Amino acid sequence: ERTPRGYGLTRSGERLLDSARRIGEEADLVGATLGDDSAIGGSVRISCLEGFGNFFLAPLLPELKRSYPRLRIELLTIQQIVALSSREAHIAITVNPPSTLRFESTKLIDYALFVYGAADYLARRPIGKVADLGQHSFSGYIDELVFSRDLDYLAEVSPGLKADLQSSSLHAQMQFALAGHGLCVLPAFIARQQPGLVAVLPDVIRLSRTYWIVTPEAQATTAARSVARFIASKAEAAGHIFSGPA
């Protein structure tokens, strides 16, 4: 049926949807049981934070597609977790796993964050102790849009630090530091991709967080589980890039 917002299922379609979904899942399960990954098809939407999605997962999507050629992958990179219970995503990668039993939450990997600045900037304005940070500009998230306190890095680095440039985009925050305008807090696996960035007092200032893979139990399809296993295996194999600066 056509509506002002697009196309939607008719009532008959809605009644058939769950049955059709189960048929597709059973077909995928048969292929997986026989060891035929190419038989797994359908659509899997992954919701994850910008940093993990753009700087780690996105480069792996071609390999994921080669492994499951019939699978359609949708990557949604936003700052907050979508409503998994409303079928907005099949998999979420987040720092705040839901506590309800309706979701399967599995620890993906711990990751470290450090304060970074451009090499030439730090050469001009060396930093010898944590107290020196108050004399520098920082980029960070927009205060009222930070949906999780786990993303409020500056307060943990040093009480009283405020971001002069605030953006919901981690990429924009990083560009502020790369351009030599100041400092920012970044996950190590992102910063190590930028040779121009240098960690500030890495033996003193180190933050730790954890990524989790979350799947609604009702949507834990063979395809979703296969994608989750792929992501987990790649994160485990690349564990060294998450633990500290290069």
Summary of the structure (lengths in Angstrom):
residues: 246
radius of gyration: 21.1
end to end distance: 54.5
largest distance: 68.8
contacts: 737
relative contact order: 0.19
helix: 43%
strand: 25%
